[in-house]
Amino acid sequence: MGKRLRVQRRGRGSPTFRASTHKRVAPSRYAPRDAGETEVVSAIVEDLLHEPGRGAPLARAKLDSGEIFHVVAPEGIEVGGEVRLGPATVPGIGDAIPLGKITPGLFVCNLERLPGDGGKLVRSSGTYASVVSHTIEGTLVKLPSGKAVYLDDRCLATIGVVSGSGRTDKPFVKAGKKQAWMTAKGRVYPISLGVAMNPVSHPHGGGSHKSKSLRPTSIARTAPPGQKVGLIAARQTGRSKKRRRT
């Protein structure tokens, strides 16, 4: 009798698959504002903090009203520096400005997907997006993946590039450090391939390790957790064929 599959064990919610969220500092969100607010408010950067499970440092900022919020820190800001929220006339590094007021060509990060959601896009260390143009549909933004999307002109975005760009250049060197990093993010490490297991331990098991699975790896979307591994509800398998233009 084989053991339970990883997809089955993850569904139980055991501590093995949980992230240690009690060590987190705070969620990264802009200070609450109305979507149509035009007033410019200033905030002082009190500290730059490290949060387990997050590659970029967090900046703790305090508004003139005394309210404190945390956002991902772009390169160039410093403790004691001032950042602004609102449609500033002269944008500076760290300022959060509506996309409709940002000059095309500038690098931005921590973009809101919808006005007032606090920032959802481009928050990983070393990443940035670029404002392409302003249109009737909204502001055209090129994301780090190369995809261009239209966002509401009222969505806030921070001027600059997210800090920690050299994080991925340094190797982990030891497996223990990689294990600690994965644990902080609530991910599984190490991961064994299904084809490397015995047939009783995984649907892909059996045969040579270097060979493919002995059974089809495509599975229906309605399959139970014990079978739902591999290509789930795949529309096609194998390499895509180039279609000839007529």
C-alpha positions in Angstrom: 0.0 0.0 0.0 1.4 3.3 -1.0 1.5 6.6 0.9 -0.9 9.5 0.3 0.0 11.8 -2.6 1.4 15.2 -2.0 -1.7 16.9 -3.4 -3.8 14.9 -0.9 -1.6 15.7 2.0 -1.6 19.4 1.2 -5.4 19.5 1.4 -5.3 18.5 5.0 -3.6 21.8 6.0 -0.9 20.3 8.2 1.9 22.5 9.6 4.2 21.0 7.0 2.5 22.9 4.3 1.7 26.1 6.2 3.7 29.3 6.0 4.9 30.8 9.3 2.8 33.9 9.0 3.3 34.9 12.6 6.7 36.3 11.7 5.2 38.6 9.1 5.5 42.4 9.7 2.5 43.8 8.0 0.6 43.6 4.6 2.0 45.8 1.9 -0.8 48.3 1.1 -1.1 52.0 0.4 -2.8 54.2 2.9 -6.6 54.1 2.4 -7.7 56.8 0.0 -10.8 57.6 -2.1 -10.4 56.6 -5.7 -11.1 60.2 -6.9 -9.1 62.0 -4.2 -6.9 64.7 -5.6 -5.2 66.0 -2.5 -1.5 65.4 -2.1 -0.4 64.0 1.3 3.1 63.5 2.6 4.6 60.7 4.5 8.0 60.2 6.3 9.8 56.9 5.9 10.4 55.7 9.4 12.2 52.5 8.8 13.1 49.8 6.2 12.1 46.4 7.4 12.8 42.8 6.4 9.9 40.4 6.3 10.4 36.6 6.1 9.0 35.2 2.9 9.3 38.5 1.0 12.2 39.3 -1.2 11.9 43.1 -1.2 12.3 45.2 1.9 9.2 47.0 3.4 9.1 50.7 4.0 7.2 51.9 7.1 5.8 55.3 6.4 3.9 57.7 8.6 1.4 60.3 7.3 1.1 63.8 8.7 -2.2 62.6 10.4 -0.2 59.9 12.3 -1.4 56.9 10.3 1.2 54.3 9.5 1.3 52.1 6.5 3.7 49.7 4.8 4.7 49.4 1.2 7.4 47.7 -0.8 10.5 49.9 -0.9 11.7 51.2 -4.3 15.4 51.7 -4.9 16.6 55.2 -3.8 14.4 55.9 -0.8 16.0 56.3 2.7 15.0 56.4 6.3 13.8 60.0 7.1 13.0 60.7 3.5 9.6 62.0 2.3 7.2 60.4 -0.1 4.0 61.7 -1.4 0.6 60.2 -2.3 -1.5 61.9 -4.9 -1.2 63.5 -8.3 2.1 65.3 -7.6 3.2 67.8 -10.3 6.9 66.6 -10.2 7.1 62.9 -9.5 10.0 61.6 -7.4 11.3 58.2 -6.4 8.9 56.6 -4.0 5.9 58.8 -4.8 2.6 57.1 -5.3 0.8 58.7 -8.1 -2.3 57.8 -10.1 -1.4 56.2 -13.4 -3.2 58.9 -15.4 -0.8 61.5 -14.1 2.4 59.6 -14.8 4.5 60.6 -17.8 4.9 57.8 -20.4 8.2 56.1 -20.2 8.7 56.2 -16.5 9.4 53.0 -14.5 6.7 52.2 -11.8 6.1 49.4 -9.4 3.5 48.3 -6.8 0.6 49.0 -9.2 -3.1 48.8 -8.1 -5.2 46.4 -10.2 -8.3 48.3 -9.3 -8.5 51.8 -7.7 -8.1 51.5 -3.9 -7.0 47.9 -3.7 -3.7 48.9 -2.1 -1.3 47.5 -4.8 -1.3 44.1 -6.4 1.1 44.1 -9.4 4.9 44.4 -9.8 6.0 43.9 -6.1 8.8 41.4 -6.5 12.4 42.5 -5.8 14.1 44.1 -8.8 10.9 44.3 -10.9 9.4 47.3 -12.6 6.7 48.2 -15.2 6.7 51.0 -17.7 3.9 53.4 -18.6 3.5 53.2 -22.4 0.7 55.6 -23.2 -2.6 57.1 -22.0 -5.7 56.1 -24.0 -9.5 56.3 -23.8 -9.5 52.7 -22.3 -7.1 53.7 -19.6 -3.3 53.7 -19.1 -1.4 51.2 -21.1 1.3 49.6 -18.9 3.9 47.1 -19.9 4.4 44.5 -17.2 7.7 42.7 -16.4 6.4 39.6 -18.3 6.2 41.7 -21.4 2.4 41.7 -21.4 0.7 45.1 -21.9 -2.5 45.7 -20.0 -4.9 48.7 -19.7 -5.4 49.9 -16.1 -7.7 52.6 -14.7 -6.2 56.0 -14.6 -7.0 56.3 -10.9 -4.9 53.3 -9.9 -1.9 54.3 -7.8 1.6 53.3 -8.8 5.0 54.0 -7.1 7.7 55.7 -9.1 10.9 53.6 -9.3 12.1 50.0 -9.3 11.5 47.6 -6.4 14.6 47.2 -4.2 16.6 44.0 -3.9 17.4 43.5 -7.6 20.5 41.4 -6.8 18.7 38.9 -4.6 18.4 36.2 -7.3 22.0 36.6 -8.3 23.3 35.1 -5.1 23.1 31.3 -4.9 21.7 29.5 -1.9 24.8 27.3 -1.7 23.3 25.0 0.9 20.1 23.0 0.7 19.2 24.0 4.3 19.0 27.7 3.4 16.8 26.8 0.5 14.6 24.8 2.8 14.2 27.7 5.2 13.3 30.1 2.4 10.7 27.7 1.1 9.3 27.2 4.5 8.8 30.9 5.0 6.8 31.1 1.8 4.8 28.0 2.7 6.1 26.0 -0.3 7.2 22.4 -0.5 10.9 21.5 -0.8 12.4 19.3 -2.0 9.9 18.0 -4.6 10.3 14.5 -6.1 9.1 13.8 -9.6 6.2 11.4 -10.0 8.2 9.3 -12.6 10.9 8.7 -9.9 8.4 7.0 -7.6 7.1 3.5 -7.4 3.7 2.7 -9.1 2.1 2.5 -5.6 3.2 6.0 -4.6 2.2 8.0 -7.7 0.1 7.6 -10.8 3.2 8.5 -12.9 5.4 5.9 -11.1 7.1 2.8 -12.5 9.5 2.2 -15.3 12.9 4.0 -15.7 13.5 7.3 -14.0 14.6 8.8 -17.3 11.6 7.5 -19.2 8.2 9.1 -19.4 5.2 7.9 -17.4 3.8 4.5 -18.3 0.3 6.0 -18.3 -1.2 9.1 -19.9 -0.4 12.2 -17.8 -3.6 14.1 -18.9 -6.4 13.9 -16.4 -10.0 15.2 -16.3 -10.9 18.2 -14.3 -13.4 16.1 -12.3 -10.9 13.5 -11.2 -10.5 12.9 -7.4 -7.4 14.2 -5.6 -5.6 10.8 -5.8 -5.6 10.9 -9.6 -5.5 14.7 -10.2 -1.8 15.0 -11.0 0.0 15.9 -14.3 -1.8 17.8 -17.1 -5.1 18.7 -15.5 -7.9 19.3 -18.1 -5.3 19.9 -20.8 -6.6 21.2 -24.1 -3.7 19.7 -25.9 -0.6 17.7 -25.2 2.9 17.7 -26.7 4.5 20.4 -28.7 2.2 22.8 -30.5 2.2 22.5 -34.2 2.7 25.6 -36.3 -0.3 26.3 -38.5 0.3 27.2 -42.1 -1.1 30.6 -43.2 -3.4 30.4 -46.1 
